[in-house]
Amino acid sequence: MKSNLLLTSGLFAFVYGLAAQTLEVSPARVMADESAAIRASGLEPNEHVAISASLTDGAGARWAAQAEFVAGAGGNVDASQQAPVAGSYKEVSAMGLIWSMLPVAKSVQTYTAIRDLGPQPIEFHLLRKNQPVASAQLEQVTLADGVRRLPVSDGGLRGVFLVPPGSERHRAVLVVGGSNGGLPIRPAAWLASHGYAVLALAYFRYQDLPPQLEAIPLEYFERALAWMSQRPEISGDRFAVMGTSRGGELALQLGSMFPRISAVVAYVPSNVRVAACCRNNGGPAWTWTGRALAYVIPGGRRLPEVMVRAAIEVEKIQGPILMISGQDDHLWPSSEMADDVVYRLKRSHFAYSFENLKYAHAGHSAGRPDIIPAWHGRVRNPTSGKENDLGGSAKGDAESSLDSMPKVLEFLKRALP
């Protein structure tokens, strides 16, 4: 009888010991730009434990990270308040276990988003002596509930119009992509999830549009702005424009031409118009009234007279400008080019606010508006087929995103009253 009691007591202690360790992710569902708190409890004071994280991306590739923490006097770990003592990242970072992930397979070069703006599930495990004792899940949401997606094919335009829920009118943003072509749907979804009516506009390598970024008539974007001005979901007739890389160049160019644009957000932009992409023979990227706009050739001699002719007339933009750039950008010197824009705006006594958010260790992915595995190798451009070195470290790119995302939203809030 006594031995049975001891056995039962021991079994109870074993079961209770397992049940006492918990791992909580709160909230369990967040937007892709939001952080969650990852907390473990039921541990011994000063106990070393690990928390691992893993996901499967939109291409079916597995990504994983792990960090070791020391429990506090109460037997708790809070990854949003504590720096790990070892593992995939070193600093206090609520979402460090996500942005520091590495691909499990060596052949994987970059994270691929879940298709069709689907949610990204992430698994977390609490490990004691390398054995999992508790688990939790997080779901990252790219598009907020109730946002409508309306295909656009009016007047030769190709894109998707995203409208937040509700019957009221919304401030609006035109979003354009870069040399990858296609539809810039993810940054548009980010803005729509924060209450903006957004036209994600394709202009090449999409449906029946041109296959290359070559001799694109800027009248196409003028028609897009006119289309936006007629939409009942949009308040006012002046809008912001946002673009990345060649799209950042385009955003500044459009802002310099069209009074309907009242604010510009340009990620890793150029200060000058660059040649067509991505053929070797160059040629103009943009035309206006049937004439080619002056441009520079990447890697070519940048003679002063050529640079003057190709310069984007940012002084003519009729609203504030925000640029986000990486000082370790290996694709092109976005930080220096954005600084040149700032210099010219100062020289011309520009009437509106302007800023270049520079990030020392970020590359061409600086400021990307989501929290994802930030590591990448050489990334293939789908237009040229070439592999590009984007520069930047995972930590640098992630920190640029975490810092710039709320600043971009605040900028748009001020710029589009």
C-alpha positions as CSV (number, residue, x, y, z in Angstrom):
1,M,0.0,0.0,0.0
2,K,2.8,2.4,0.9
3,S,4.7,1.6,-2.3
4,N,1.6,2.2,-4.3
5,L,1.2,5.6,-2.6
6,L,4.8,6.5,-3.3
7,L,4.4,5.4,-6.9
8,T,1.2,7.5,-7.3
9,S,2.8,10.5,-5.7
10,G,5.8,10.2,-8.0
11,L,3.6,9.9,-11.0
12,F,1.6,13.0,-9.9
13,A,4.8,15.0,-9.5
14,F,6.0,13.9,-12.9
15,V,2.7,14.9,-14.6
16,Y,2.5,18.1,-12.6
17,G,6.1,19.0,-13.6
18,L,5.3,18.6,-17.3
19,A,2.1,20.6,-17.0
20,A,3.7,23.4,-15.0
21,Q,5.8,24.6,-18.0
22,T,3.9,26.8,-20.3
23,L,4.7,28.7,-23.5
24,E,2.4,31.6,-24.5
25,V,2.4,33.8,-27.6
26,S,0.2,36.7,-27.1
27,P,-1.7,37.8,-29.1
28,A,-1.8,34.5,-31.1
29,R,-2.8,36.4,-34.2
30,V,-1.1,39.6,-35.4
31,M,-0.7,41.7,-38.5
32,A,2.5,41.0,-40.4
33,D,4.0,44.3,-39.1
34,E,3.1,43.7,-35.4
35,S,5.0,42.1,-32.6
36,A,3.7,39.5,-30.2
37,A,5.0,38.6,-26.7
38,I,6.6,35.2,-26.3
39,R,6.6,34.1,-22.7
40,A,7.6,30.9,-20.8
41,S,6.7,30.1,-17.2
42,G,6.9,27.3,-14.7
43,L,10.7,27.1,-14.8
44,E,13.3,26.9,-12.1
45,P,14.9,30.3,-11.1
46,N,18.0,30.9,-13.3
47,E,17.3,27.8,-15.4
48,H,18.7,27.8,-18.9
49,V,16.0,27.0,-21.5
50,A,15.6,27.4,-25.2
51,I,12.7,28.6,-27.4
52,S,12.7,27.5,-31.0
53,A,10.6,28.8,-33.9
54,S,9.9,27.4,-37.3
55,L,7.7,28.0,-40.3
56,T,7.1,26.8,-43.8
57,D,7.1,29.6,-46.4
58,G,5.1,30.0,-49.6
59,A,7.6,28.0,-51.6
60,G,7.4,25.1,-49.1
61,A,10.8,25.8,-47.6
62,R,11.4,25.3,-43.9
63,W,12.9,28.1,-41.8
64,A,14.0,27.9,-38.2
65,A,15.6,29.8,-35.3
66,Q,16.4,29.1,-31.7
67,A,17.5,31.2,-28.7
68,E,18.6,30.3,-25.2
69,F,17.3,32.3,-22.2
70,V,17.8,32.4,-18.4
71,A,14.7,32.3,-16.4
72,G,14.2,35.0,-13.8
73,A,13.7,34.6,-10.1
74,G,10.0,33.8,-10.6
75,G,10.8,31.1,-13.2
76,N,9.7,33.1,-16.2
77,V,11.1,34.1,-19.5
78,D,9.8,37.0,-21.6
79,A,11.5,37.1,-25.0
80,S,10.1,40.6,-25.6
81,Q,12.0,41.9,-22.5
82,Q,15.1,39.7,-22.4
83,A,18.1,39.3,-24.6
84,P,19.0,35.7,-25.2
85,V,22.3,34.4,-23.9
86,A,22.9,32.3,-27.0
87,G,21.2,31.5,-30.3
88,S,20.1,32.9,-33.6
89,Y,20.1,36.6,-32.4
90,K,21.7,38.5,-29.5
91,E,19.6,41.6,-28.7
92,V,16.3,42.2,-27.0
93,S,13.8,41.8,-29.8
94,A,10.2,40.7,-29.4
95,M,10.2,39.1,-32.9
96,G,13.9,38.1,-33.0
97,L,12.9,34.4,-33.3
98,I,11.2,35.3,-36.6
99,W,13.5,37.7,-38.4
100,S,16.6,35.7,-37.4
101,M,15.4,32.5,-39.0
102,L,17.6,30.6,-41.5
103,P,16.5,28.2,-44.1
104,V,16.8,24.6,-43.3
105,A,17.9,23.7,-46.8
106,K,21.1,25.2,-48.1
107,S,19.6,25.7,-51.6
108,V,17.0,28.3,-50.3
109,Q,18.1,31.9,-51.0
110,T,15.2,34.0,-49.7
111,Y,11.9,33.8,-47.8
112,T,8.9,33.4,-50.1
113,A,5.6,34.9,-48.8
114,I,2.5,32.7,-48.6
115,R,0.5,32.9,-51.8
116,D,-2.6,35.0,-52.2
117,L,-1.9,37.1,-49.1
118,G,-2.6,34.1,-46.9
119,P,-1.6,34.0,-43.2
120,Q,1.8,32.7,-42.2
121,P,1.6,30.1,-39.4
122,I,4.6,29.9,-37.0
123,E,5.3,27.2,-34.4
124,F,7.2,27.8,-31.2
125,H,8.6,25.2,-28.7
126,L,9.9,25.5,-25.2
127,L,12.9,23.2,-24.7
128,R,14.3,22.0,-21.4
129,K,17.6,20.0,-21.7
130,N,16.8,19.9,-25.5
131,Q,13.5,18.2,-24.9
132,P,10.2,20.0,-25.9
133,V,7.9,20.5,-22.9
134,A,5.4,23.1,-24.3
135,S,4.4,24.7,-27.6
136,A,2.5,27.6,-28.9
137,Q,1.4,29.0,-32.3
138,L,1.4,32.4,-33.9
139,E,-0.5,33.4,-37.1
140,Q,0.8,36.5,-39.0
141,V,-1.9,38.1,-41.1
142,T,-1.0,40.0,-44.3
143,L,-4.4,41.5,-45.0
144,A,-6.8,42.7,-42.3
145,D,-10.3,41.2,-42.0
146,G,-12.8,42.9,-44.2
147,V,-10.4,44.5,-46.7
148,R,-11.9,44.1,-50.2
149,R,-9.8,43.3,-53.3
150,L,-11.2,44.6,-56.6
151,P,-9.4,43.7,-59.8
152,V,-8.7,46.8,-62.0
153,S,-8.8,46.6,-65.8
154,D,-10.4,50.0,-66.8
155,G,-8.8,52.1,-69.5
156,G,-5.9,49.7,-70.0
157,L,-4.9,49.9,-66.3
158,R,-3.9,46.6,-64.6
159,G,-3.9,46.2,-60.9
160,V,-5.9,45.6,-57.7
161,F,-7.8,48.1,-55.7
162,L,-7.8,47.4,-52.0
163,V,-10.6,49.0,-49.9
164,P,-10.8,48.9,-46.1
165,P,-14.1,47.8,-44.5
166,G,-16.8,50.4,-43.9
167,S,-18.8,52.8,-46.0
168,E,-16.8,55.9,-45.3
169,R,-14.3,57.4,-47.7
170,H,-10.6,56.7,-47.2
171,R,-7.3,58.4,-47.8
172,A,-5.6,56.9,-50.8
173,V,-2.2,55.7,-51.9
174,L,-0.9,54.6,-55.3
175,V,1.6,51.8,-54.9
176,V,4.1,50.9,-57.7
177,G,6.6,48.2,-57.9
178,G,10.2,47.9,-59.0
179,S,12.3,45.9,-61.5
180,N,10.7,42.6,-60.5
181,G,7.5,43.8,-62.3
182,G,4.2,42.3,-61.6
183,L,1.7,43.4,-58.9
184,P,3.0,45.2,-55.8
185,I,0.3,43.6,-53.7
186,R,2.0,43.1,-50.3
187,P,2.9,46.7,-49.6
188,A,-0.5,47.7,-50.8
189,A,-2.1,45.1,-48.4
190,W,-0.1,46.6,-45.5
191,L,-1.4,50.1,-46.2
192,A,-5.0,48.9,-46.8
193,S,-4.9,47.0,-43.5
194,H,-4.1,50.4,-41.8
195,G,-7.1,52.1,-43.3
196,Y,-6.0,53.4,-46.7
197,A,-7.7,52.8,-50.0
198,V,-4.8,51.6,-52.2
199,L,-4.3,51.0,-55.9
200,A,-1.6,48.4,-56.4
201,L,-0.7,49.2,-60.0
202,A,1.2,46.9,-62.3
203,Y,3.0,48.5,-65.3
204,F,5.0,45.6,-66.8
205,R,5.5,41.9,-66.6
206,Y,1.8,41.4,-65.7
207,Q,-1.0,40.0,-67.8
208,D,-1.0,41.8,-71.2
209,L,1.4,44.6,-70.1
210,P,4.9,45.0,-71.6
211,P,7.3,42.2,-70.5
212,Q,10.2,44.6,-69.7
213,L,10.6,47.9,-67.8
214,E,11.3,49.7,-71.1
215,A,9.8,52.9,-72.6
216,I,6.9,52.9,-70.1
217,P,4.6,55.9,-70.9
218,L,4.1,58.0,-67.8
219,E,0.6,58.8,-69.2
220,Y,-0.3,55.4,-67.9
221,F,0.1,56.6,-64.3
222,E,-1.7,59.8,-65.0
223,R,-4.7,57.7,-66.0
224,A,-4.4,55.7,-62.8
225,L,-4.5,58.9,-60.7
226,A,-7.5,60.1,-62.7
227,W,-9.2,56.8,-62.1
228,M,-8.6,57.1,-58.4
229,S,-10.1,60.6,-58.3
230,Q,-13.4,59.1,-59.5
231,R,-13.6,56.3,-57.0
232,P,-16.4,56.8,-54.4
233,E,-14.3,54.9,-51.8
234,I,-11.6,57.6,-51.8
235,S,-11.8,61.0,-50.0
236,G,-10.4,64.0,-51.8
237,D,-8.6,64.1,-55.1
238,R,-4.9,64.2,-54.0
239,F,-3.1,61.0,-53.1
240,A,0.2,59.7,-51.9
241,V,2.5,57.5,-54.1
242,M,4.8,54.8,-52.7
243,G,7.4,52.7,-54.5
244,T,10.5,50.6,-53.9
245,S,13.8,50.6,-55.9
246,R,12.9,51.4,-59.5
247,G,9.4,52.0,-58.0
248,G,11.0,54.5,-55.6
249,E,12.6,56.2,-58.6
250,L,9.2,56.2,-60.3
251,A,7.4,57.5,-57.2
252,L,9.7,60.6,-57.1
253,Q,9.3,61.1,-60.9
254,L,5.5,60.9,-60.7
255,G,5.5,63.3,-57.7
256,S,7.5,65.8,-59.8
257,M,5.0,65.7,-62.6
258,F,1.5,65.3,-61.3
259,P,-0.2,67.8,-58.9
260,R,-2.6,65.1,-57.8
261,I,0.3,63.6,-55.8
262,S,0.5,65.3,-52.4
263,A,3.1,63.0,-50.7
264,V,5.9,60.6,-51.8
265,V,7.2,57.5,-50.0
266,A,10.3,56.2,-51.8
267,Y,12.1,53.1,-50.6
268,V,15.8,52.7,-51.7
269,P,15.2,55.1,-54.6
270,S,17.4,56.6,-57.3
271,N,17.9,60.3,-57.6
272,V,18.1,60.1,-61.4
273,R,16.2,58.2,-64.1
274,V,17.9,55.0,-64.9
275,A,18.0,53.1,-68.1
276,A,15.5,50.4,-69.0
277,C,15.6,47.1,-67.2
278,C,16.7,44.5,-67.6
279,R,18.2,44.2,-71.1
280,N,21.9,44.9,-71.7
281,N,21.3,47.4,-74.5
282,G,19.9,50.1,-72.2
283,G,17.4,52.5,-73.7
284,P,14.9,54.7,-71.8
285,A,12.8,53.3,-69.0
286,W,10.2,56.2,-69.2
287,T,8.6,58.3,-71.9
288,W,6.3,61.3,-71.8
289,T,4.3,62.6,-74.8
290,G,6.0,60.0,-76.9
291,R,9.5,61.2,-76.1
292,A,12.2,59.3,-74.1
293,L,13.2,60.9,-70.8
294,A,16.9,61.3,-70.3
295,Y,18.6,58.5,-68.3
296,V,21.8,57.2,-67.0
297,I,23.2,53.7,-67.7
298,P,24.1,51.6,-64.6
299,G,27.8,51.2,-64.3
300,G,28.4,53.7,-67.1
301,R,30.3,57.0,-66.8
302,R,28.2,59.5,-64.9
303,L,29.2,62.7,-66.7
304,P,27.9,65.9,-65.0
305,E,25.9,66.9,-68.0
306,V,24.3,63.5,-68.2
307,M,23.4,63.5,-64.5
308,V,21.8,66.9,-64.8
309,R,19.6,65.8,-67.8
310,A,18.6,62.6,-66.0
311,A,18.0,64.1,-62.6
312,I,14.4,63.7,-61.3
313,E,13.0,67.2,-60.6
314,V,12.1,66.5,-57.0
315,E,12.0,70.3,-56.4
316,K,8.6,70.3,-58.2
317,I,6.9,67.8,-55.9
318,Q,3.9,69.4,-54.2
319,G,4.0,67.7,-50.9
320,P,6.3,66.1,-48.3
321,I,8.8,63.3,-49.1
322,L,10.0,60.4,-47.1
323,M,12.8,58.1,-48.3
324,I,14.0,54.9,-46.7
325,S,17.5,53.7,-47.7
326,G,20.2,51.2,-46.8
327,Q,23.8,52.3,-46.3
328,D,24.9,48.7,-47.1
329,D,22.9,48.5,-50.3
330,H,24.9,46.5,-52.8
331,L,22.4,46.8,-55.7
332,W,22.8,50.6,-56.0
333,P,23.9,53.3,-53.6
334,S,20.4,54.2,-52.4
335,S,21.5,56.0,-49.3
336,E,23.8,58.3,-51.2
337,M,21.2,58.9,-54.0
338,A,18.6,59.7,-51.4
339,D,21.0,62.1,-49.7
340,D,21.5,63.9,-53.0
341,V,17.7,64.3,-53.2
342,V,17.8,65.9,-49.7
343,Y,20.7,68.1,-50.7
344,R,18.8,69.4,-53.8
345,L,15.6,70.0,-51.7
346,K,17.6,72.0,-49.2
347,R,19.3,74.0,-51.9
348,S,15.9,74.9,-53.5
349,H,14.3,75.8,-50.1
350,F,11.7,73.1,-50.6
351,A,8.4,74.2,-49.1
352,Y,7.5,70.8,-47.6
353,S,9.0,68.4,-45.1
354,F,11.5,65.8,-46.4
355,E,13.7,63.1,-44.8
356,N,15.9,60.2,-45.7
357,L,15.8,57.4,-43.1
358,K,19.2,55.8,-43.4
359,Y,20.0,52.4,-41.9
360,A,23.7,51.6,-41.5
361,H,23.5,47.8,-41.9
362,A,20.5,47.5,-44.2
363,G,20.7,46.7,-47.8
364,H,18.3,47.0,-50.8
365,S,15.6,45.4,-48.6
366,A,15.7,48.3,-46.2
367,G,12.4,49.1,-44.5
368,R,10.4,46.2,-46.0
369,P,7.0,46.6,-44.2
370,D,6.6,43.2,-42.6
371,I,8.4,41.0,-40.0
372,I,9.7,38.0,-41.9
373,P,12.9,35.9,-42.0
374,A,15.3,38.6,-43.1
375,W,18.3,36.5,-44.2
376,H,18.8,36.2,-47.9
377,G,21.5,35.0,-50.3
378,R,21.8,36.1,-53.8
379,V,18.2,36.9,-55.0
380,R,17.1,36.2,-58.5
381,N,15.4,39.0,-60.4
382,P,12.4,37.5,-62.3
383,T,12.7,40.1,-65.1
384,S,16.4,39.7,-65.9
385,G,16.9,36.2,-64.6
386,K,20.1,37.4,-62.9
387,E,21.0,36.8,-59.3
388,N,21.6,40.0,-57.3
389,D,23.5,40.8,-54.2
390,L,21.1,43.0,-52.2
391,G,23.6,43.7,-49.4
392,G,22.6,44.2,-45.7
393,S,22.6,41.8,-42.8
394,A,19.5,40.1,-41.5
395,K,19.7,42.1,-38.3
396,G,20.2,45.4,-40.2
397,D,17.3,44.8,-42.6
398,A,15.1,43.7,-39.8
399,E,15.9,46.7,-37.6
400,S,15.3,49.0,-40.6
401,S,11.8,47.5,-41.0
402,L,10.9,47.7,-37.3
403,D,12.1,51.3,-37.0
404,S,10.6,52.6,-40.3
405,M,7.2,50.9,-40.4
406,P,5.5,53.1,-37.8
407,K,7.3,56.2,-39.2
408,V,5.9,55.6,-42.6
409,L,2.4,55.2,-41.3
410,E,2.8,58.4,-39.2
411,F,4.1,60.3,-42.2
412,L,1.1,59.3,-44.3
413,K,-1.2,60.2,-41.5
414,R,0.2,63.7,-41.4
415,A,0.6,64.0,-45.2
416,L,-3.0,62.9,-46.0
417,P,-5.2,64.6,-43.5
